[in-house]
Amino acid sequence: GAHGVRFRWRVQPCPTRPIFVRTAIKVDRQADALYLTLREAPASRSEEVSPGIIVDYNDQDRVVGIEMLYLSRRAPDANIQQLLFETVPEVS
């Protein structure tokens, strides 16, 4: 079965109302793949940017998701049960 971690990610500061995009990481053990959803929008095209790394774009050419195939070979020691989300602070 697939395991997933969901979190909300603030993408733009807004003084009156924060804007959130639902971001999801799905791990499909059967397909041996990880999919990172960046936007809730359908992909209109995909591009394999490196062997087994596929970037999905919407019709405005914005990235909506990234897929990593052969996950067990790429990251054999990864603990997918415990994922950590970290934001790098902005440098002024």
C-alpha positions in Angstrom: 0.0 0.0 0.0 0.9 3.7 -0.3 2.0 5.7 2.7 1.7 9.5 2.6 2.6 12.5 4.7 0.5 15.6 4.2 1.3 19.1 5.4 0.3 22.6 4.5 3.0 25.0 3.2 2.7 28.7 3.3 3.9 30.0 -0.1 3.3 33.8 0.0 3.2 36.3 2.8 -0.1 38.1 2.9 -1.0 40.6 5.7 -4.7 39.9 5.6 -4.9 36.3 4.8 -2.2 33.6 4.4 -2.3 31.6 1.2 -1.7 27.9 1.6 -1.1 25.2 -1.0 -1.7 21.6 -0.1 1.6 19.8 -0.5 1.7 16.0 -0.3 4.4 13.4 -0.4 3.2 10.0 -1.5 5.3 6.9 -1.4 4.0 3.9 -3.4 6.0 0.9 -2.4 4.5 -1.3 -5.1 5.6 1.1 -7.8 8.8 1.8 -5.9 8.2 5.6 -6.4 7.8 8.8 -4.5 5.6 11.6 -5.7 5.8 15.2 -4.4 2.6 17.2 -5.2 3.3 21.0 -5.2 0.1 22.3 -6.7 -3.4 20.8 -6.8 -3.7 21.2 -10.6 -3.7 18.6 -13.4 -0.4 18.1 -15.2 -0.6 18.9 -18.9 2.9 17.7 -19.7 5.8 15.8 -18.1 9.5 15.9 -18.6 12.1 13.4 -17.5 14.8 15.7 -16.3 17.2 12.9 -15.2 16.7 9.1 -15.5 13.8 8.2 -13.2 13.1 11.8 -12.2 9.9 13.2 -13.8 8.7 16.8 -13.4 5.0 17.4 -14.2 3.9 20.9 -15.4 0.4 22.5 -15.7 -0.8 24.4 -18.8 0.9 27.6 -17.4 4.2 25.7 -17.4 4.4 25.7 -13.6 5.7 22.7 -11.8 2.8 20.8 -10.1 4.7 17.6 -9.1 7.9 15.7 -9.1 8.2 11.9 -9.3 11.2 9.8 -8.3 11.2 6.3 -9.6 13.4 3.4 -8.2 13.1 4.8 -4.7 14.5 1.7 -3.0 17.7 1.8 -5.1 18.1 5.6 -4.8 17.6 5.8 -1.1 17.8 2.2 0.4 18.3 3.5 4.0 15.6 6.1 3.9 13.0 5.9 6.7 9.9 6.9 4.8 7.8 6.4 8.0 9.4 9.5 9.5 9.8 12.4 7.1 11.0 15.8 8.3 9.9 19.0 6.7 12.3 21.8 7.1 12.2 25.4 5.9 15.5 27.2 5.3 15.4 30.7 6.7 15.6 33.6 4.3 18.9 35.5 4.1 18.6 39.2 4.2 
